[in-house]
Amino acid sequence: MSTVEYLLPAPERIAHRNVKGLIDPDSVVVVGANARRSTVVAEAIAGRNKAYLVHPSGDSILGEDVYTCVAELPEKPECAFMLVGHEVVLELVREALEFGIRAFVIPGLGTEAGARSTEVVAQVIELADSYDAAILGPNCMGMAVPNGGSLYVSSVPKSFRRGHVSVIAQSGSIADAMLNCGPRIGFRAVFSTGSEGNRDAADLLMGLVEDDETKAIGLFVETVRRPEAFADALRACAEAGKPVVCMKVGRSRIAAQTALAHTGAMVGSSIAFTNFVHHHGGIEVTDTSTFMEALEILGQPKWPSGIRLGAISESGGECGMLADAAEPTGLEFPPMPYELVASLQERFPNFVNPQNPLDAWMVDDTEVVFPESLELMAHSSEFDILLAQVDITQYRGDVDNEWCLAIVRGLAQATKDRRIFPAVATVHVTDPPRRIANFAASNGVALLRGTRASVEALAAVSMWHPFTSKDLDPHEEVDLSDLLSPGALSEHVSAEIMERYGIPMADRRIAEGPEAAVKAAQELGFPVVVKMNGPAHKASLGGVALGLDSAEEVAVATQAFGGSVLVAQEIAAGPEVICGMTRDPQYGPVIAVGIGGRYAEALSLTASSLAPVTHDQAVRLVRKAPGIAKLTTEETFDAIVYTVLVLSRLAIDHPSIIEADINPLILGRNGAVAVDALVVCEQPPEE
């Protein structure tokens, strides 16, 4: 069977709400400025040409004039930083809005407001919405930028370094962790969004698309409030060449017992979110270590441009750790070419059998063998990334750190005028000596912490590429109006749906009673299968009789099942594949493909993707499914790809279908035939 490429119309842009004035505003007013918060006030006005202070007392703070109310200001500031309590915030926001201010950072209205917080927040948001004004918060830490000018309610350390990475965090403590991670990452800004009253992560993401100083984005989310707007913002960032590293907490699996289809049991909301991020051009990580290492990589002046990893280490054991960590990520350790091996052995005869990763310990003086080996590896043009696994830590002795610095210098020099990305990975997670860190930061060398987190971050960033959305060709929707009804459909009806979309199904007949079943079997030709004509999990209920070779066997099986049965042609045994779709309530339809049969759900050997998928995406999805490539010929591979495309079309064409399975799809010499199908439609809500 040949595959048919079909494409769908690109989704229209979702309206995003204006965040002008929240991203590093030109002018600010601190409302509620007082001596008790002098450190926060000093940070807010530092380095700004236009910054005003307001407090009813009018008392001077930090040698600055203080106005008694916003209405006294000589001009309209772009943003108001509200350092006030819940008792007065509503009235002061109203006053600022009437004066013309349209952006607010509101750190309060959290637990300190007690039971009144919900009421006051609702009133503030309603008021701000009536003026189309943007609020960062409430109940947030604020917005921080290096070198002064942060509207932030905690200390901003001097180590908070300027760069091109912006971070959006719904958690205030994670935002604080970014500020306090030392000088390793150069930040454009850090935003703590808190309760996201009337502006959320999607709005800020879209705002950062237009921010020339932001080149990469870190995103820490607990809740995706508007999935469509969030998806649109992710796509816009990717189209602008700005990778978004996303980490979500609160991931949970949909309970398997709530899903009728195998696919629904195998694909939980955690997997759906992963597919959601990847589908729309983002990078997903699942722990803070990998999150930080990915931002360290993206904070460099150049990024990895491929997945070919060349590594050097001070230990054979650590070479093994690197190889183990890299294997599941998709990064490649290409073997060293003959010319590189010869060059290494000519320069350093003690290299008996140089391999990648390269153990260079004690081959020669460390300050010599590491830099020169790195230069030869870079010169070979065989690698996209050069990684030195060297345990650089401030707790190492001065002598050791001298040759560690020599390795970092050698790495920087070897990659200076090449597209190769330079990085150092360590076994531990402690900080390097300041002078090595400063040299690395000045020369674009990423100093990564932890072998596994480092490799996972390198893989995540290396496999990202700028996203280009394509207009997808429209296709004709298949009419299923006579077949769809609420709930789980029978196998016979489910199979007919698949046939209308071009999926070959085993020939079958509905039969009422033993006599009709025998007649159907004779028409189909023995051997046959007799099944209960129920919707799901018939085999586990003992509702399937296989390999029936005679009229007597068919009659006995039909009598045992009772009522209506499905008599189907028995397809010769072969490798089995499951293809399915389940509709996640937040992120939409998820397509899954993997090893099939009765153990598919338990093994969960699947790969998955959000729908819609293009032909190329379907091909990549099938290739990614564990074990399938070894089972297929060119024809059967194409058949699986076509089945994936059909399920994607089915999901997009018919939103009422919430689950669909083909399990198994039996692979034969010349293609594939489906022998079981299940379609589940949405039930109307109970009164």
Protein Blocks (a to p, Z undefined) as FASTA:
>chain_A
ZZdddddddddddddddfehjlopfbdcdehiafklmmmmmmmmgopabdcdddfklpae
ehiacdfbfklpmbdcfbdcddbdfklmmmmmmmmmmnopabdcdfehplknmmmlmmmm
mmmmmmmmmnopacedehifbjcdehihiacfbdcdfklccdfbdcddfbfklmmmmmmn
ojmbccfbdcdekjolmbcfklmmmmmmmmmklmbdcdddfbdfblmlmmmmmmmmmmno
pacddddehiacddfklpmblklmmmcfklmmmmmmmmnopacdfbfklmmmmmmmmmpm
bdcfbfbdcdddfbfklmmmmmmmmmmnopacddddfklmmmmmmmmmmlmbgcddddfe
hkbcfklmmmmmmmmmmmnopafbdcddddddfkbcfklmmmmmmmmmmmmmmmmmpcbd
cddddfblcdcdfklmmmmmmnopacdehjklmmmmmmmmmmpccdddddddddddddfk
lmgcghjddfklmmmmmmmnopacddddddedjklmmmmmmmnopadddddfbfbhklmn
opacehiabfklmmmmmmmngpaddddddddddddddddddddfklopadddddedjklm
mnopacdddddddfklmmmmmmmpghklmmpcfklmmmmmmmmmmmmmmmmmmmmbmbdc
dddddddfklccdfbdcddddddddZZ
